[in-house]
Amino acid sequence: MSRESENTQYTIAAVSKLTGISCHALRIWERRYGFPVPCRSASGHRRYGRDQVRILRRISELLQQGHSIGDLIAEVLAGRLHGEKEPLPGELPGGEVSVAGLIDRLIAGDVSGGEASFEQLARDLDTTELVARVLDPALVDVGDRWFRRECDIHQERYVSGFLRRKLASLIEAAHRANERPTHTIVIGTVQGDRHEGGVLMLHLLLERAGWRVVNLGVDLPVPEYRKAVEAWRPDALGLSFVLSRNIKKRFRELAQIRGLPIFVGGRSIVNYQGLA
């Protein structure tokens, strides 16, 4: 199995998000079965090529159909199981991985290069594709780089700010075009959670779908959302839990909000789905 050093772009966290396979499982499969076969960055962190990510996405699909992981990886190593060739999130249709290059330029302080990279990525994509293929992967990438100490705080702040500004511009355009909204939703993050990217992407997509969005921002206690619901009577409430603590307490507080559907999302609640 080639290590694809020239194409290696994806961190283990990005691969997990793209495939639905946990980081723990990826490490276990690597040790136990010999696949996937990541390269290592200069700092020693795993990096995966796009061909391996495509295969892992196919493995994830087949696992859901009841196949065993041992048999599937044996098929991969024998050259009989391949991934689909459609572009991954973060790729141009021609296969060039560009989100990582965008982040590299922004981290280096190359403002004009970053703008040019973004425009190239956005040129042939509609808004939904832009979110899925560029903005979401970019936010994950820079957050992962910061977590693994591959960039400094000031660099992460600049990249995140760049991406938020792009989202804000798209949201404003979607809001103006949404002249006759059919529903209203209040959205935001819960107390202690200051990660705004997911909320902004949700805001954008909902406005484009005909909803009027009332975005209360980040780090807001659940009782304040209850007050907003009681005062404004929206059709729904949507809350993001990206890096949140006291999840069970937050859900007990949410139980006090009645009379409308409440939608929750974010990586912090993956292990708390039974509370919903």
C-alpha atoms as one frame of an Amber mdcrd trajectory, in Angstrom:
protein
   0.000   0.000   0.000   1.536   3.295  -1.065   2.055   5.938   1.553   1.047
   8.666  -0.933   3.395  11.174   0.632   2.903  13.681  -2.167  -0.879  13.648
  -1.709  -1.138  13.390   2.057  -3.359  16.176   3.354  -5.921  14.939   5.855
  -5.491  14.808   9.625  -6.990  11.930  11.582  -9.735  14.219  12.895 -10.626
  15.304   9.353 -10.668  11.670   8.187 -12.957  10.752  11.067 -15.356  13.530
  10.101 -15.292  12.621   6.409 -15.825   8.890   6.955 -17.834   8.595  10.164
 -15.126   6.287  11.557 -13.806   7.212  14.993 -10.168   8.211  15.476  -9.822
   5.314  17.915 -11.021   2.801  15.310  -8.629   4.191  12.693  -5.677   3.683
  15.042  -6.820   0.179  16.013  -7.275  -0.893  12.381  -3.830   0.465  11.531
  -2.196  -1.654  14.259  -4.336  -4.762  13.902  -4.913  -5.037  10.159  -2.255
  -2.860   8.535  -4.685  -0.358   7.044  -5.009   2.586   6.784  -1.332   3.484
   6.244  -0.824   7.139   7.200   2.299   9.164   6.634   3.662  11.323   9.421
   3.998  15.088   9.486   7.208  16.757  10.636   5.698  16.890  14.122   4.862
  13.175  14.042   1.115  13.381  13.459  -0.783  11.090  11.105  -1.619  12.341
   7.615  -3.824  10.451   5.156  -3.923  10.633   1.361  -7.183  11.161  -0.447
  -7.185   7.672  -1.988  -7.136   6.130   1.476  -9.908   8.467   2.591 -12.042
   7.355  -0.351 -11.455   3.700   0.557 -12.328   4.399   4.185 -15.574   6.053
   3.115 -16.424   2.919   1.145 -15.490   0.722   4.115 -17.784   2.797   6.327
 -20.683   2.216   3.913 -20.040  -1.536   3.763 -19.749  -1.828   7.544 -23.255
  -0.410   7.815 -24.403  -3.201   5.496 -23.075  -5.858   7.875 -19.649  -6.694
   6.452 -16.779  -7.407   8.870 -13.855  -5.012   9.080 -11.305  -7.823   8.851
 -12.751  -9.091   5.582 -13.026  -5.592   4.127  -9.424  -4.653   4.871  -8.268
  -8.002   3.459 -10.046  -7.022   0.237  -8.322  -3.627   0.294  -4.866  -5.127
   0.800  -5.534  -7.620  -1.996  -6.373  -4.751  -4.336 -10.000  -5.786  -4.787
 -11.725  -2.985  -2.862 -11.405   0.594  -4.055 -12.933   3.923  -3.163 -15.240
   6.018  -5.295 -13.566   8.681  -7.418 -15.937  11.560  -6.730 -14.315  14.649
  -5.171 -14.013  14.608  -1.413 -15.009  17.609   0.688 -12.094  20.009   0.301
 -11.218  18.925  -3.258 -11.761  20.514  -6.613 -13.523  18.284  -9.171 -10.157
  17.633 -10.821  -8.867  16.064  -7.615  -6.549  18.836  -6.438  -6.689  19.153
  -2.669  -7.042  22.873  -2.089  -8.499  23.457   1.371  -5.184  22.544   2.981
  -3.446  24.961   0.629  -5.915  27.690   1.557  -5.189  27.142   5.250  -1.429
  27.048   4.615  -1.542  30.428   2.876  -3.668  32.047   5.565  -1.495  30.679
   8.379   1.530  32.133   6.574  -0.168  35.539   6.501  -0.520  35.472   2.707
  -3.698  37.538   2.526  -3.862  37.893  -1.257  -2.921  34.236  -1.781  -5.614
  33.151   0.655  -8.229  35.257  -1.110  -7.187  33.863  -4.484  -7.344  30.287
  -3.184 -10.795  30.837  -1.742 -12.086  32.379  -4.954 -10.700  29.443  -6.934
 -12.430  26.975  -4.635 -15.724  28.873  -4.650 -15.852  29.611  -8.366 -17.777
  26.557  -9.579 -19.617  25.621  -6.378 -23.104  26.534  -5.265 -23.545  27.644
  -1.668 -24.396  24.214  -0.283 -21.350  22.686  -1.977 -19.178  25.550  -0.768
 -20.179  24.836   2.818 -19.679  21.077   2.494 -16.479  21.082   0.438 -14.655
  24.179   1.632 -15.926  26.064   4.666 -16.692  23.124   6.939 -13.474  21.200
   6.119 -11.443  24.400   6.509 -12.846  25.124   9.964 -12.143  21.529  11.016
  -8.628  21.682   9.568  -7.529  24.857  11.316  -9.079  23.777  14.614  -7.278
  20.453  14.391  -3.970  22.140  13.566  -4.317  24.386  16.590  -5.238  21.463
  18.865  -2.147  19.576  17.704   0.016  22.690  18.139   0.787  22.912  14.452
  -0.187  26.578  14.402  -0.224  29.359  16.974  -3.289  30.991  18.484  -2.883
  34.172  16.434  -2.782  32.103  13.240  -5.892  30.112  14.175  -7.704  33.342
  15.038  -6.856  34.887  11.684  -7.937  31.831   9.680 -11.166  31.428  11.658
 -11.911  35.129  11.264 -11.346  34.906   7.509 -13.791  32.004   7.234 -16.366
  33.709   9.464 -16.231  36.825   7.294 -16.920  34.728   4.211 -19.865  33.105
   5.973 -21.188  36.463   7.162 -21.165  37.798   3.597 -23.013  34.734   2.315
 -25.535  34.971   5.165 -26.270  38.612   4.378 -26.912  37.781   0.726 -29.142
  34.837   1.664 -31.069  36.992   4.140 -31.770  39.647   1.497 -32.916  37.019
  -0.989 -35.197  35.369   1.585 -37.992  37.918   1.222 -40.868  35.663   2.325
 -39.613  33.322   5.040 -41.947  30.453   5.850 -40.680  29.640   9.357 -38.604
  31.173  12.144 -35.862  29.477  14.159 -33.690  30.670  17.044 -30.136  29.302
  16.972 -26.894  29.637  18.929 -24.446  27.814  21.170 -24.901  26.915  24.810
 -23.158  28.325  27.849 -19.395  27.795  27.726 -19.284  27.024  24.001 -17.737
  29.775  21.897 -17.372  27.859  18.620 -19.411  29.831  16.112 -18.594  28.144
  12.807 -21.286  25.482  12.922 -23.946  27.999  13.895 -22.987  30.294  11.028
 -23.124  27.465   8.498 -26.531  26.430   9.844 -27.702  30.052   9.660 -26.666
  30.264   6.017 -28.288  27.006   4.936 -31.541  27.695   6.783 -31.903  31.172
   5.275 -31.431  29.631   1.849 -34.107  27.054   2.712 -36.658  29.782   3.458
 -36.337  30.065   7.240 -35.905  33.356   9.049 -33.017  32.812  11.452 -32.607
  34.608  14.775 -28.968  33.960  15.669 -28.194  34.611  19.333 -24.506  33.873
  18.921 -22.308  31.942  21.325 -21.992  31.135  25.026 -25.612  31.759  26.022
 -27.237  30.015  29.018 -30.192  27.774  28.188 -32.589  29.864  30.356 -31.955
  32.783  27.989 -33.027  30.627  25.063 -36.182  29.781  27.010 -36.896  33.494
  27.412 -36.353  34.039  23.681 -38.740  31.210  22.832 -41.405  32.565  25.175
 -41.037  36.112  23.855 -40.710  35.490  20.123 -42.598  32.200  19.613 -40.325
  30.738  16.914 -41.170  27.532  15.086 -38.009  25.765  16.260 -34.864  26.077
  18.374 -31.446  24.867  17.192 -28.431  24.626  19.506 -24.804  23.742  18.842
 -22.672  21.702  21.253 -19.173  21.704  19.731 -16.983  21.734  22.825 -19.471
  21.869  25.663 -19.414  20.634  29.233 -22.183  19.645  31.631 -24.155  18.080
  28.778 -26.642  16.324  31.049 -27.317  19.565  32.912 -27.888  21.395  29.620
 -30.416  18.745  28.549 -32.241  19.017  31.881 -32.499  22.749  31.265 -33.712
  22.167  27.713 -36.478  19.940  29.064 -38.016  23.100  30.550 -38.551  24.552
  27.074 -41.891  23.359  25.733 -44.084  23.837  22.711 -41.613  23.579  19.820
 -39.080  21.153  18.341 -35.507  21.531  19.620 -32.658  20.463  17.353 -29.171
  19.858  18.755 -25.902  19.074  17.012 -22.145  19.097  17.446 -19.377  16.706
  18.379 -19.909  17.081  22.143 -23.254  15.270  22.060 -22.229  12.260  19.971
 -22.165  10.103  23.106 -25.347  11.622  24.543 -27.835  10.856  21.778 -30.009
   8.892  24.196 -30.774  12.131  26.037 -32.419  13.726  23.012
